[in-house]
């Protein structure tokens, strides 16, 4: 294995390993080498339950939220954390790593990329990637949902005509210390299943941090099977150390969490509140039912924040009754209604970078009670 740490402690300028050829292996190739100490199999999937439901015998679980993120800086893990991770998995300098996962190996490829990034500690140059994540038997291949892919491509073309943002966001963001101390802190609250890299929350965090805001992007515990009280405690631990009233941006189940938080902590001052795509009880899966019913107290919302904005779509599958009538009217919220193509305002509906929201946070403006946006997400 080639060491990448120099005597001076600086990273040399050697190119990254060339993984463009001979990077994919078959299940038959792996089966012929089963039990060898020279090979370590690693599963990295977007679904946290995939490993528990069935995995290749002897494979190690790699949770991208816990193992690949530095929770203090919301960036990729540091060199010492990487060393501890490889030590825990029994990886030596001569080990060949085989990655696999769900979603057509999306997260496995992301994990492979983290392992080959140069850092001031030994890195691995022997890596392999399985062409798919097995379901229950190694020979079974999960086919790619071609009709769904075609639907996404059609939706992207429609969004292009509307001038809306693409889903091309950075896979991680770096917390940058605020260069302008007068700028408020920003707290971003994700929803069910967390917020994997590529979603607009990550882009927003990096953009606001680069402009001088201090961004807090907590990873709420067990996002696939959330517990309301655990999420409330984590949110309180995030908000409690912030001295000045922050700006709060919530998405999906995070909006419901915020309404419960105001019920528990009614005297929580914030500068601005953005509630994006709140779900309804009838369209929420069983793991989320403990978050309902939702406390709808307009007095608490407006006493907490002088400016509160609901952003939603009339065709949100997680709120068929319409968030504007379900939450906007009872809470007397200003409502920004996006086109139907926005759906749940997530990665599936084309939301990676979202300049409109970043500009709205930076430059507040007065809105009428209902805004119907049928042309563009860019402000006039």
C-alpha positions as CSV (number, residue, x, y, z in Angstrom):
1,X,0.0,0.0,0.0
2,X,1.2,3.5,-0.8
3,X,1.5,5.8,2.1
4,X,0.3,9.3,1.4
5,X,1.7,11.1,4.4
6,X,5.0,12.8,3.8
7,X,7.8,13.5,6.3
8,X,6.7,17.1,6.5
9,X,3.1,16.1,7.3
10,X,1.8,17.6,4.1
11,X,-0.1,15.7,1.4
12,X,2.0,14.9,-1.7
13,X,0.6,15.8,-5.1
14,X,0.3,12.3,-6.3
15,X,-2.8,11.7,-8.3
16,X,-5.8,9.7,-6.9
17,X,-5.9,6.0,-7.6
18,X,-7.3,5.3,-11.1
19,X,-10.6,3.5,-10.5
20,X,-11.9,3.9,-14.0
21,X,-10.8,0.4,-15.0
22,X,-11.1,-3.0,-13.1
23,X,-13.2,-1.4,-10.4
24,X,-16.3,-3.6,-10.7
25,X,-16.3,-7.2,-9.6
26,X,-19.0,-9.9,-9.9
27,X,-20.6,-11.9,-7.1
28,X,-18.9,-15.0,-8.5
29,X,-15.5,-13.3,-8.2
30,X,-16.3,-12.5,-4.6
31,X,-17.7,-15.9,-3.8
32,X,-14.4,-17.5,-5.0
33,X,-12.6,-15.4,-2.4
34,X,-15.0,-15.8,0.5
35,X,-13.3,-16.3,3.9
36,X,-10.0,-14.8,2.8
37,X,-8.4,-12.4,5.3
38,X,-7.1,-10.3,2.4
39,X,-10.6,-9.1,1.5
40,X,-13.0,-7.0,3.6
41,X,-16.6,-6.6,2.3
42,X,-18.4,-3.4,3.3
43,X,-22.1,-2.5,2.8
44,X,-23.1,1.1,2.6
45,X,-26.7,1.7,1.9
46,X,-29.1,4.7,2.1
47,X,-31.7,2.6,3.9
48,X,-30.4,1.9,7.4
49,X,-32.5,-1.2,7.7
50,X,-31.0,-2.9,4.6
51,X,-28.1,-4.4,6.5
52,X,-30.2,-5.9,9.2
53,X,-32.7,-7.4,6.8
54,X,-30.0,-9.3,5.0
55,X,-26.4,-8.9,4.0
56,X,-23.4,-10.8,2.6
57,X,-22.0,-13.1,5.3
58,X,-19.1,-11.4,7.0
59,X,-19.8,-8.0,5.5
60,X,-19.3,-4.9,7.7
61,X,-22.0,-2.3,8.0
62,X,-20.9,1.3,7.1
63,X,-23.5,3.9,8.2
64,X,-22.7,7.0,6.1
65,X,-24.4,9.3,8.6
66,X,-22.5,8.0,11.6
67,X,-19.2,6.6,10.2
68,X,-18.4,9.0,7.3
69,X,-19.5,12.3,8.8
70,X,-17.7,14.4,11.4
71,X,-20.7,15.5,13.5
72,X,-18.8,18.5,14.9
73,X,-18.0,20.1,11.5
74,X,-20.7,18.4,9.3
75,X,-17.9,17.5,6.9
76,X,-16.3,14.2,6.0
77,X,-14.4,12.3,8.7
78,X,-10.9,13.5,9.7
79,X,-7.8,11.4,9.3
80,X,-7.8,10.1,12.9
81,X,-11.5,9.1,12.7
82,X,-10.7,7.3,9.4
83,X,-7.9,5.4,11.1
84,X,-10.2,4.4,13.9
85,X,-12.9,3.2,11.4
86,X,-10.4,1.1,9.4
87,X,-9.0,-0.4,12.6
88,X,-12.5,-1.3,13.8
89,X,-13.1,-3.2,10.6
90,X,-9.8,-5.0,10.7
91,X,-8.5,-3.3,7.6
92,X,-4.7,-3.5,7.1
93,X,-2.5,-1.8,4.4
94,X,-2.7,-5.0,2.3
95,X,-6.5,-5.4,2.5
96,X,-8.6,-5.2,-0.6
97,X,-12.0,-3.6,0.1
98,X,-15.2,-4.6,-1.7
99,X,-18.1,-2.1,-1.5
100,X,-21.8,-2.7,-2.2
101,X,-25.1,-1.2,-1.3
102,X,-28.6,-0.3,-2.5
103,X,-29.8,2.4,-4.9
104,X,-27.6,1.0,-7.7
105,X,-24.5,1.3,-5.6
106,X,-24.9,5.0,-5.1
107,X,-23.9,5.0,-1.5
108,X,-21.3,2.3,-2.0
109,X,-19.6,4.5,-4.6
110,X,-19.8,7.4,-2.2
111,X,-18.1,5.4,0.5
112,X,-15.4,4.2,-1.9
113,X,-14.7,7.9,-2.7
114,X,-14.3,8.7,0.9
115,X,-11.8,5.9,1.3
116,X,-9.6,7.1,-1.5
117,X,-9.6,10.8,-0.6
118,X,-6.0,11.7,0.4
119,X,-5.7,12.5,4.1
120,X,-2.7,12.7,6.4
121,X,-3.0,9.1,7.4
122,X,-2.6,5.8,5.4
123,X,-5.2,5.3,2.7
124,X,-6.1,2.1,0.8
125,X,-5.3,1.7,-2.9
126,X,-7.0,-1.7,-3.3
127,X,-10.7,-1.3,-3.8
128,X,-13.4,-3.1,-5.6
129,X,-17.1,-2.5,-6.2
130,X,-19.9,-5.0,-6.5
131,X,-22.3,-4.2,-9.5
132,X,-25.3,-4.3,-7.2
133,X,-26.5,-4.9,-3.7
134,X,-27.9,-8.4,-3.2
135,X,-31.3,-8.8,-1.7
136,X,-31.5,-12.2,0.0
137,X,-29.3,-14.3,-2.3
138,X,-25.9,-13.3,-3.8
139,X,-27.0,-14.1,-7.3
140,X,-30.2,-12.0,-7.2
141,X,-29.9,-8.6,-8.9
142,X,-32.2,-5.7,-8.0
143,X,-33.2,-4.3,-11.4
144,X,-33.1,-0.6,-12.0
145,X,-36.6,0.9,-12.1
146,X,-36.5,2.1,-15.7
147,X,-40.0,3.6,-15.8
148,X,-39.2,5.7,-12.7
149,X,-36.0,6.9,-14.3
150,X,-37.8,7.9,-17.4
151,X,-40.4,9.8,-15.2
152,X,-37.5,11.6,-13.4
153,X,-36.0,12.6,-16.8
154,X,-39.3,13.9,-18.0
155,X,-39.8,15.9,-14.8
156,X,-36.3,17.4,-15.1
157,X,-37.1,18.7,-18.6
158,X,-40.3,20.2,-17.2
159,X,-38.4,21.9,-14.4
160,X,-35.9,23.2,-16.9
161,X,-38.7,25.0,-18.8
162,X,-39.8,26.4,-15.5
163,X,-36.4,27.6,-14.6
164,X,-36.2,25.6,-11.4
165,X,-33.0,24.3,-9.9
166,X,-31.4,20.9,-10.8
167,X,-30.5,18.2,-8.3
168,X,-26.8,18.8,-8.6
169,X,-25.6,19.5,-5.1
170,X,-22.3,18.8,-3.3
171,X,-22.1,15.5,-1.5
172,X,-21.0,17.2,1.7
173,X,-20.7,20.7,3.1
174,X,-18.1,22.3,5.3
175,X,-18.9,24.4,8.3
176,X,-17.2,27.8,7.9
177,X,-16.7,30.0,10.9
178,X,-18.8,33.2,10.4
179,X,-16.8,36.0,8.9
180,X,-19.6,38.5,9.7
181,X,-20.4,38.2,13.4
182,X,-23.7,40.1,13.0
183,X,-25.2,37.5,10.8
184,X,-27.7,35.2,12.6
185,X,-27.1,31.5,13.1
186,X,-29.1,29.2,10.9
187,X,-30.6,25.9,12.1
188,X,-31.7,23.4,9.5
189,X,-33.9,20.6,10.6
190,X,-34.3,17.5,8.4
191,X,-37.2,15.1,8.2
192,X,-37.8,11.4,8.0
193,X,-34.8,9.3,6.9
194,X,-32.4,12.2,7.4
195,X,-31.0,14.3,4.6
196,X,-28.4,12.5,2.5
197,X,-25.9,14.5,0.5
198,X,-27.3,15.9,-2.7
199,X,-30.5,17.4,-1.2
200,X,-31.1,21.1,-1.0
201,X,-30.5,21.2,2.7
202,X,-26.8,20.4,2.2
203,X,-26.5,23.0,-0.6
204,X,-28.2,25.6,1.6
205,X,-26.0,24.8,4.6
206,X,-22.8,25.2,2.5
207,X,-24.1,28.4,0.8
208,X,-25.1,30.1,4.0
209,X,-21.9,29.1,5.8
210,X,-19.8,30.5,2.9
211,X,-21.7,33.8,3.2
212,X,-20.8,34.1,6.9
213,X,-23.6,32.4,8.8
214,X,-22.9,29.8,11.4
215,X,-25.0,26.8,10.3
216,X,-26.3,24.1,12.7
217,X,-27.4,20.9,10.8
218,X,-28.1,18.3,13.6
219,X,-28.4,14.7,12.7
220,X,-31.5,13.7,14.6
221,X,-31.4,10.2,16.2
222,X,-32.7,7.1,14.3
223,X,-34.2,9.1,11.4
224,X,-35.8,6.0,9.8
225,X,-37.8,5.2,13.0
226,X,-38.0,8.6,14.7
227,X,-39.0,9.1,18.3
228,X,-40.6,12.4,19.0
229,X,-39.1,12.9,22.5
230,X,-35.6,12.0,21.3
231,X,-35.9,14.4,18.4
232,X,-37.2,17.1,20.7
233,X,-34.2,16.6,23.1
234,X,-31.7,16.8,20.2
235,X,-33.3,19.9,18.8
236,X,-33.2,21.5,22.2
237,X,-29.5,20.6,22.6
238,X,-28.9,22.3,19.3
239,X,-30.8,25.5,20.1
240,X,-29.9,26.0,23.7
241,X,-26.2,27.1,23.2
242,X,-27.2,29.7,20.5
243,X,-27.2,33.2,22.1
244,X,-29.1,35.3,19.6
245,X,-32.3,34.3,17.9
246,X,-31.5,32.2,14.9
247,X,-33.2,31.5,11.6
248,X,-34.9,28.1,11.5
249,X,-35.5,26.1,8.3
250,X,-37.5,22.8,8.6
251,X,-38.4,20.3,6.0
252,X,-41.1,17.6,6.0
253,X,-41.3,15.9,9.4
254,X,-38.9,18.6,10.8
255,X,-41.8,21.1,10.4
256,X,-44.0,18.9,12.7
257,X,-41.1,18.6,15.1
258,X,-40.8,22.4,15.3
259,X,-44.5,22.8,16.1
260,X,-44.1,20.3,18.9
261,X,-41.0,22.1,20.1
262,X,-42.9,25.4,20.4
263,X,-45.5,23.6,22.5
264,X,-42.8,22.4,24.9
265,X,-40.7,25.6,24.8
266,X,-43.2,28.4,24.0
267,X,-40.7,31.2,24.7
268,X,-38.2,30.4,22.0
269,X,-37.4,33.5,20.0
270,X,-36.2,33.2,16.4
271,X,-35.7,35.7,13.6
272,X,-37.4,33.9,10.8
273,X,-39.1,30.5,10.3
274,X,-39.4,28.5,7.1
275,X,-41.6,25.5,7.1
276,X,-41.1,23.4,4.0
277,X,-43.5,20.7,2.8
278,X,-45.1,19.5,6.1
279,X,-46.7,16.1,5.9
280,X,-50.2,15.1,7.0
281,X,-51.2,12.3,9.3
282,X,-53.2,10.4,6.7
283,X,-50.3,10.2,4.3
284,X,-47.5,9.5,6.8
285,X,-46.2,5.9,7.2
286,X,-46.6,4.1,10.5
287,X,-43.1,5.1,12.0
288,X,-44.3,8.7,11.9
289,X,-47.7,8.4,13.5
290,X,-46.3,9.3,17.0
291,X,-45.8,12.8,15.8
292,X,-49.5,13.3,15.3
293,X,-51.8,15.0,16.2
294,X,-49.9,18.3,15.5
295,X,-50.3,21.2,17.9
296,X,-51.6,24.1,15.7
297,X,-51.2,27.2,17.9
298,X,-50.8,30.3,15.8
299,X,-50.1,32.4,18.9
300,X,-47.0,30.4,19.7
301,X,-45.7,30.5,16.1
302,X,-46.1,34.3,15.6
303,X,-44.9,35.1,19.1
304,X,-41.8,33.1,18.5
305,X,-41.0,34.5,15.1
306,X,-42.0,37.8,13.5
307,X,-41.7,36.3,10.1
308,X,-42.9,32.8,9.4
309,X,-43.3,31.4,5.9
310,X,-44.9,28.1,4.7
311,X,-43.4,26.7,1.5
312,X,-45.4,23.9,-0.1
313,X,-46.9,22.4,-3.3
314,X,-50.5,21.6,-3.9
315,X,-49.5,18.1,-5.2
316,X,-47.4,16.9,-2.3
317,X,-48.0,13.2,-2.0
318,X,-47.2,13.4,1.8
319,X,-50.0,16.0,2.3
320,X,-52.8,15.2,-0.1
321,X,-55.2,17.6,1.6
322,X,-52.8,20.5,0.9
323,X,-50.4,22.0,3.3
324,X,-51.8,25.5,2.7
325,X,-55.2,24.5,4.1
326,X,-54.0,21.9,6.6
327,X,-51.3,24.1,8.2
328,X,-51.2,27.6,6.5
329,X,-54.8,28.6,7.4
330,X,-55.0,27.3,11.0
331,X,-51.6,28.8,11.8
332,X,-52.3,32.0,9.8
333,X,-49.0,31.6,7.9
334,X,-47.8,33.4,4.8
335,X,-47.8,30.7,2.2
336,X,-45.5,30.3,-0.9
337,X,-47.2,27.9,-3.2
338,X,-44.9,26.2,-5.7
339,X,-45.9,24.4,-8.9
340,X,-47.3,20.9,-8.7
341,X,-44.0,19.5,-10.1
342,X,-42.3,20.5,-6.8
343,X,-44.3,17.8,-5.0
344,X,-42.6,17.1,-1.7
345,X,-39.7,19.6,-2.5
346,X,-37.0,17.0,-2.3
347,X,-34.4,15.3,-4.5
348,X,-37.0,13.3,-6.4
349,X,-38.7,16.5,-7.6
350,X,-35.4,18.1,-8.7
351,X,-34.3,20.1,-5.6
352,X,-30.6,20.2,-5.2
353,X,-29.4,23.9,-5.2
354,X,-32.2,26.2,-4.3
355,X,-31.1,29.8,-4.8
356,X,-34.5,31.3,-4.1
357,X,-34.6,30.1,-0.5
358,X,-31.0,31.2,0.1
359,X,-31.9,34.7,-1.2
360,X,-35.1,34.7,0.9
361,X,-33.2,34.0,4.0
362,X,-30.6,36.7,3.3
363,X,-33.0,39.4,2.2
364,X,-36.4,39.2,3.9
365,X,-39.3,40.8,2.0
366,X,-43.0,41.2,2.6
367,X,-45.3,38.6,1.0
368,X,-49.0,38.5,0.7
369,X,-50.8,35.7,2.4
370,X,-50.8,33.4,-0.6
371,X,-48.2,33.4,-3.4
372,X,-48.8,31.2,-6.4
373,X,-45.5,30.7,-8.2
374,X,-46.1,29.3,-11.7
375,X,-43.0,30.5,-13.5
376,X,-39.9,30.4,-11.5
377,X,-38.4,29.9,-8.0
378,X,-36.1,32.9,-8.6
379,X,-37.2,36.2,-7.0
380,X,-38.1,39.1,-9.2
